[in-house]
Amino acid sequence: MSTPSTSSRPIAERVPDLGSLELLLAVARLGSLGRAARELGITQPAASGRLRGMERMLGVALVERSPRGSRLTPAGALVTDWARRIVEAAEAFDAGARALRGRRDSRLRVAASMTIAEYLLPGWLIALRSGRPDTAVSLFAGNSAAVAERVLVGEADLGFVEGLEVPAGLDGAVIGHDRLVLVTAPSHPWARRRSPVGRDELAATPLVLRERGSGTRQVLDAALSTPARPLLELASTTAVKAAVVSGAGPAVLSELAVGEELAGRRLVEIPVEGVEGAVGGEGATGASVDGSGGASGGVPGAPGAVSLRRDLRAVWPRGQRPVGPAWELLGLTRVGVSVG
C-alpha cells in the first residue's frame, strides 16, 4: 500500500500551531529562549519542547542554543519571516471576528407573544441591560403564529410563544408555565353562581376572544375540543380585558394578564369544572436549550377534563442555537418562571 504524500496530509499536521510560531518570533526578537518563555507565560522546559516539536515537524534546525543565548539558523530566519506573516494574518482574522461579534452583539431582535411581551419580557430585558448596556433591543409583539413566522424568516433572533407545541421549523425550550382563567365583569350572572362552569357550557357560550393564531386561543380551543364561539375577536389582551370589564361578556385569559383586575375586583374569576394540570411540560415537547430537539406533545388528561395551563417557550430556528445577547436573554428567562 502506498504511503500518502506529505502534501496530502491536513495542513494542521504540516504547519506549526500559532503558539509555536509566536515562540519562534519571540526568540528571534529577544535572543533568548528563557526570556521568550517568560514573555509568553510558559516554562522554559515547555518552550524547549515546543521548539523541538516544531523542528521535527519541519525537518530543519531553527535555533542554535549556546550559553550566551539563542540565535536563529539561516533556515530559522527564513521560517521566522514566514511565521511573522502567518501571525499577522491571524491577528487580522481575530480583529475581523471581534468586529463581527461586536456587530452581532450591538443589537438584539426579540419577538414575543402579547402576554409574554407585556408581563414578563420587561423584567428580563432590564436584567439583560445591566450586563449589556450597549446592546440595542427591538421588540415585536404579536400573536404566537406571527412570532413564529418572524423567527423563521430571520427577522428575530429569539422568539417567545405560548401554546401546545413548538412551531414547525423551530427549536425551543420551555421557560415556564401559565394558567388561563375564566373571567367576567362583577355584573355578569356567572359572577353570582355557586357551581363551576362545565366544559360543554363554556364551549356553547359566546366569549370575548383573542384572534386566531394567538396562543391563548389555541389552548382554549384544545381544552374545549372544539373551536370557542366568538362574541368578539380582538387583537390584544388589553382590548379583551377592556371589553370584559365593560360587561361585553366572559373571556379566558392569562392569569398573568388579569392579576391586577382580579385584585381590584374589576374582574371576577369563575371556576371551571374539571380543570387539570399543565399542557405538555418541560421535556414533553420542544427542544433542549442546546437545540437537541424533542417530540411534540398533545393535551393530556381524562375525557371531559379541561386543561387551562400552557407552556411558555423560547424559540429559535431549528439547528441554530442562540448566541451572544440572545443566549444571555434565554438564560435569564430560565432562572424560573412559573405562574399558577
Secondary structure, DSSP 8 states (H G I E B T S, - for coil): -----GGGS-GGGTS--HHHHHHHHHHHHHS-HHHHHHHHT--HHHHHHHHHHHHHHHTS--EEEETTEEEE-HHHHHHHHHHHHHHHHHHHHHHHHHHHHHHHHTEEEEEEEHHHHHHTHHHHHHHHHHH-TT-EEEEEEE-HHHHHHHHHTTS-SEEEEEESS--TTEEEEEEEEEEEEEEE-TTSGGGG-SS-B-HHHHHHS-EEEE-TT-HHHHHHHHHHTS---EEEEESSHHHHHHHHHTTS--EEEEHHHHHHHHHTTSSEEE-BTTEES-SS-BTTBS--TT----------S-TT-EE-EEEEEEEEETT----HHHHHHHHHHTT-EE--
